[in-house]
Amino acid sequence: MAHYDVVVVGGGHNGLTCACYLAKAGRKVLVLERRHIVGGAVCTQDDLIPGYKIDVGSSAHIMIHLTPVLRELELHKFGLEYLEMDPWAYYPILGTGTGVSFYRELDRTCASIAKISPKDAEAYRAFVKHWGELNEGIFETFLKPPTPGKIFGTIFKRNLFNWHSRKLWSSMDTSRQLMAPYGALIEELFEHPAVRTALAWLSAQSGPAPSEMATGDMLGWNAMIHKSGAKRAKGGSGALTQAMAKCLLSHGGEIICNAEVKNIHAVAHILDRWSILYELPSKHGEQNLEEVFGRKVVGACHIHTLFKMLSDGEADDARPEFGKVPVELKKRVARTRIGNGFGMIVRHAVEELPDYGDAPAGPLPSTKDYQTSLQLLCPSVDYLNSSHRDFMFGLPPKQPSVVAMSFSSLDPTLAPPGKHVLFTWGQYHPYELSNGETWDAIREREADKLYDLVCRYAPNMRGKMIARYIQTPLDLERTLGLLRANVMHLEMSLDQMFMFRPLPELSEYKVPGLPGLYLTGASTHPGGGVFAASGYNTARVILDER
């Protein structure tokens, strides 16, 4: 029976981040991953469409570049290379052959906006200055457990030494804007329909609808991208987690794939360790169970999935409560809100890149700079709201909005010579349908809607599809363990953020009453996205305890 200092359940990017830091600090670490490949929702496969590298989860990496993770783990030594997306977003104005580009450089962005609205260009400049400073303070709170003391202490320190920050945080108007729906805030700050729609669709990527209260910073966070930039890992999104896996192995860590954890419980008679029972594939059909022990266990999977794995520890007459999972805590975890899905995505192999009209040249011959960006295909705010109304009724959207991504314009390793990839993310797509349909039955029809919108904006794409890989909400749950297809694990509403995520008593990445059990991943602070902050924070909590 193998014994480890730490066993990490789940090989997504947060689990791997945590494991790398612990192994680097000298701990004996094992990662158990359910799938045949590490990465979770940060994964790229070359066996889905022959000749193409296909992301099966995230694609653009933004927030991780604001953390110390890439630098401290020295992931460049393990083959990780990033390519800058600049512009990082582009909003084509339907039927005009022009659009708005969001560059990392603020001046270039404002110049692009000024072509259609000089007033909004100045408003955007003021917006970035105001919300950039505000979110620099908020970001500092992302890199530590979200206790009220740490959050308000961080804000206090910034205010003590930064007059501009102090002015922002003491402003009642800033507080009002933070509590406002981001849709209303966009209407307050900007006037041109194209600018409003572009920012609404960008802000919607975190999940809440434009009308949800206390979501003002879903808009404000976009100001930070001018600082971090948006990047692509060369070779696909999964190049990040493959580099992390190599980093972990170089520090003596171990990884077992195809290992589905069945049970986790505390063991009293061998130095208060945890037993982790997992199943490996069997060639002959019989159950193939293995057991390992860890002084500590890190649940790097969905919080609901982890608590279903937990069972009470072995009986100990001296400590009758040892290892017992609090019944009320299980109930409270089960009541945290996952929601009814988020979206769906279709990965296309195509003959050429979408052409939305004139633009500066891109990084590769015969490409345009917007082809490296997140292409925001949404005709109007009303169009976006109609998608959300359908979602609320449990219906697939009649008019889905799309983020199109054609990263082979930046990275030719993703496709054969002369061919390209086109990824289309659509929102809002309910996991549970109210009209009696099933996702397995309507997958092709709904995938067609996403490609049809691309063709509406870029007519050159008609008839240019070679093959596609569809990920419906049901597929996202089946393949990636994203329950009810929520890519953020739990809804990103105010009552499930910061010290409330996933619950107040679990927000510091530890489980009360179960010493040695820790949490990481999108279910915890600061939530979803390619961030690695949760894995970083959990590792620091474990290492600081010693």
Disulfide bonds with the S-S distance in Angstrom:
none
